[in-house]
Amino acid sequence: MSTSQKDGVVVNIQTQSRMYEIVATLLAIGAVGMIAYALAQNGWLEIAATMLTMFITQLMRLLFANGLLKVPEGGTRDGEFQGTAGFVRTAIGEFKAWQARSPIWRLAALAGGYTLLFMGFRALMTWALGVFTNIWVAGAAAALLGSLIIFPQLFSRAAKTVTGRFKAPSTEGADTTAAGAVDDEKEA
């Protein structure tokens, strides 16, 4: 949405491009998963696993670097986990500052640690590519992973919506005594 104001006139222009961005992103991530699957099925499993692992790690890094994916500012609506979110943000900030002051030997050790994590994730991708038996299942799994990356609150909001529908109505403030029921019948 863009807003411009000139001579007391306010013009609001809303576009639906966000929906197209989400669909295009899911299709692109699904296509990468399908390409990786096709490569794996044609004897290029190691290259496919490396490609998929690099794609996911770089996408996550870029989402964090651009602020599209971040630790929530204030926890949840009810104030739950507010301290935990603050702790995570503080720990990340302190780690980045510590890393910036690191001598070369520590940077080499950190690079080794990142390499081990990458190789472990790559082994997981190699295993995952061996599990899929259908290109459409591989594409759907990649799109599902993409949806978790793009919109991490998707499943938590869906779960809250579903569980909210199954909760019993609140009886706070309601008179549940027999006398209250008799009074309700008299009013009707």
Contacts in CASP RR format, 6 or more apart in sequence:
PFRMAT RR
TARGET T0000
AUTHOR 0000-0000-0000
METHOD contacts of the structure
MODEL  1
MSTSQKDGVVVNIQTQSRMYEIVATLLAIGAVGMIAYALAQNGWLEIAAT
MLTMFITQLMRLLFANGLLKVPEGGTRDGEFQGTAGFVRTAIGEFKAWQA
RSPIWRLAALAGGYTLLFMGFRALMTWALGVFTNIWVAGAAAALLGSLII
FPQLFSRAAKTVTGRFKAPSTEGADTTAAGAVDDEKEA
1 12 0 8 1.000
1 13 0 8 1.000
1 14 0 8 1.000
1 15 0 8 1.000
2 12 0 8 1.000
2 13 0 8 1.000
3 10 0 8 1.000
3 11 0 8 1.000
3 12 0 8 1.000
3 13 0 8 1.000
4 10 0 8 1.000
4 11 0 8 1.000
5 11 0 8 1.000
22 150 0 8 1.000
22 151 0 8 1.000
25 146 0 8 1.000
25 150 0 8 1.000
26 143 0 8 1.000
26 146 0 8 1.000
26 147 0 8 1.000
26 150 0 8 1.000
27 143 0 8 1.000
29 59 0 8 1.000
29 142 0 8 1.000
29 143 0 8 1.000
29 145 0 8 1.000
29 146 0 8 1.000
29 149 0 8 1.000
30 139 0 8 1.000
30 140 0 8 1.000
30 142 0 8 1.000
30 143 0 8 1.000
30 146 0 8 1.000
31 139 0 8 1.000
31 142 0 8 1.000
32 51 0 8 1.000
32 52 0 8 1.000
32 55 0 8 1.000
32 142 0 8 1.000
33 52 0 8 1.000
33 138 0 8 1.000
33 139 0 8 1.000
33 141 0 8 1.000
33 142 0 8 1.000
34 135 0 8 1.000
34 138 0 8 1.000
34 139 0 8 1.000
34 142 0 8 1.000
35 48 0 8 1.000
35 51 0 8 1.000
36 48 0 8 1.000
36 49 0 8 1.000
36 51 0 8 1.000
36 52 0 8 1.000
36 125 0 8 1.000
36 129 0 8 1.000
36 138 0 8 1.000
36 142 0 8 1.000
37 48 0 8 1.000
37 129 0 8 1.000
37 132 0 8 1.000
37 135 0 8 1.000
37 138 0 8 1.000
37 139 0 8 1.000
38 135 0 8 1.000
39 45 0 8 1.000
39 47 0 8 1.000
39 48 0 8 1.000
39 51 0 8 1.000
40 48 0 8 1.000
40 49 0 8 1.000
40 129 0 8 1.000
40 130 0 8 1.000
41 135 0 8 1.000
45 126 0 8 1.000
45 129 0 8 1.000
45 130 0 8 1.000
46 126 0 8 1.000
48 129 0 8 1.000
49 122 0 8 1.000
49 123 0 8 1.000
49 125 0 8 1.000
49 126 0 8 1.000
49 129 0 8 1.000
50 122 0 8 1.000
52 125 0 8 1.000
52 129 0 8 1.000
53 118 0 8 1.000
53 121 0 8 1.000
53 122 0 8 1.000
53 125 0 8 1.000
56 121 0 8 1.000
56 125 0 8 1.000
56 145 0 8 1.000
56 149 0 8 1.000
57 118 0 8 1.000
57 121 0 8 1.000
59 149 0 8 1.000
60 69 0 8 1.000
60 149 0 8 1.000
63 69 0 8 1.000
63 149 0 8 1.000
64 70 0 8 1.000
69 149 0 8 1.000
69 152 0 8 1.000
71 85 0 8 1.000
71 86 0 8 1.000
71 88 0 8 1.000
71 89 0 8 1.000
71 92 0 8 1.000
72 85 0 8 1.000
73 85 0 8 1.000
74 82 0 8 1.000
74 85 0 8 1.000
74 86 0 8 1.000
75 81 0 8 1.000
75 82 0 8 1.000
75 83 0 8 1.000
75 84 0 8 1.000
75 85 0 8 1.000
76 82 0 8 1.000
99 107 0 8 1.000
99 110 0 8 1.000
102 110 0 8 1.000
128 141 0 8 1.000
129 138 0 8 1.000
132 138 0 8 1.000
132 141 0 8 1.000
147 154 0 8 1.000
148 154 0 8 1.000
148 155 0 8 1.000
175 181 0 8 1.000
175 183 0 8 1.000
175 184 0 8 1.000
END
